Amino acid sequence: MAGQLEGKVAFITGAARGQGRSHAIRLAQEGADIIAVDICKQIDTVGYQMSTPEDLAETVSQVEALDRRIHAVEADVRDRAALQAAFDAGVAELGPVDIVLANAGIAPLSLNPVPEEWQDVLDVNLTGVYNTVEVAKPSMIEGGRGGAIVITSSTAGLNGIGGNTPGGLGYTAAKHGVVGLMRSYANQLAEHSIRVNTVHPTGVDTPMVVNDVMQEFLEADPQMGQAMANALPVPMIDAVDISNAILYLVSDAGRYVTGVTLPVDAGFTNKK
Ligand SMILES: NC(=O)c1ccc[n+]([C@@H]2O[C@H](COP(=O)([O-])OP(=O)(O)OC[C@H]3O[C@@H](n4cnc5c(N)ncnc54)[C@H](O)[C@@H]3O)[C@@H](O)[C@H]2O)c1
């Protein structure tokens, strides 16, 4: 049976591990080729270990094992020129992009907060998303093939959660901010048949939250622990649950869905 994304090319940021890797694999299973970008380096204000070049290499081998092509580049979404170069090189190798997943993000949450967290999280989680869409937009419009863009927000993009630290406040502000970007882009790009939506995951089983620093942070504030509880009896969901929601949004099944904030949150947001 033909895949749902046969002949498509997807540009995915934060693709070295976690949800980004899962999206690359899930879309490749449906026939898409992948342009994968990740910083593969540490950012000082982030308390947990970020991705490595080996993580990105693992994404490459898992996509290639599906007989799909992948162009992987180490680049920082904060660096527009580097991101543009990565995108252009990927298009030169794989062809025009139909799907953009602005997934890269950081969560600088710690018990010893520093003021710089605020700017770092805004730079990556908000400006980085803006950069991601901006580098892809002109060629998608020019190509005239339509397309689909999905921005990964969070339940913290719909609710006032995230705590009281510079990183927590910045995370919530940035994740709300990308909803504004999404709504503007959805309006501007509709005439080009390019759809734009956000997904809002609850806690997902990835190295961003499954680490000692984050566990310490959550346990130190019982209100935060409570704020993280889902309605459905599941403490955390899997990366592939987000990938499947994204697959719906970028495939023909979602062809008239645009401008939407889609929670994939085990009932978290409705419970608030
Ligand atoms: N895990 C959760 O519970 C959860 C919940 C809601 C939303 N999210 C969001 O989901 C997205 C994916 O996160 P994840 O859970 O897979 O975590 P993760 O830390 O495993 O993956 C994020 C990836 O983004 C990359 N990245 C970070 N900064 C970058 C930059 N400046 N340039 C390029 N790449 C960069 C990291 O290196 C990493 O590989 C993020 O936007 C995150 O905020 C996560």
The ligand as an ORCA input file, in Angstrom:
! r2SCAN-3c Opt
* xyz 0 1
  N       8.862     16.353     26.275
  C       7.817     17.022     26.693
  O       7.226     16.705     27.736
  C       7.264     18.165     25.873
  C       5.948     18.610     26.168
  C       5.422     19.647     25.401
  C       6.160     20.215     24.386
  N       7.439     19.770     24.144
  C       8.164     20.378     23.026
  O       8.424     19.367     22.077
  C       9.555     19.744     21.293
  C      10.509     18.573     21.169
  O      11.068     18.290     22.447
  P      11.453     16.813     22.957
  O      10.468     16.449     23.997
  O      11.629     15.915     21.801
  O      12.846     17.133     23.714
  P      14.366     16.786     23.306
  O      15.205     17.616     24.181
  O      14.559     15.307     23.328
  O      14.474     17.225     21.768
  C      14.605     18.574     21.381
  C      15.644     18.627     20.288
  O      15.775     19.993     19.853
  C      17.150     20.263     19.696
  N      17.422     21.697     19.818
  C      17.352     22.448     20.941
  N      17.737     23.701     20.690
  C      18.054     23.760     19.376
  C      18.524     24.790     18.528
  N      18.781     26.023     19.005
  N      18.721     24.515     17.225
  C      18.499     23.261     16.724
  N      18.072     22.239     17.498
  C      17.849     22.486     18.808
  C      17.811     19.473     20.806
  O      19.207     19.295     20.580
  C      17.020     18.170     20.783
  O      17.576     17.219     19.917
  C      10.146     20.987     21.961
  O       9.732     22.137     21.255
  C       9.519     20.946     23.348
  O       9.465     22.230     23.917
  C       7.996     18.758     24.863
*
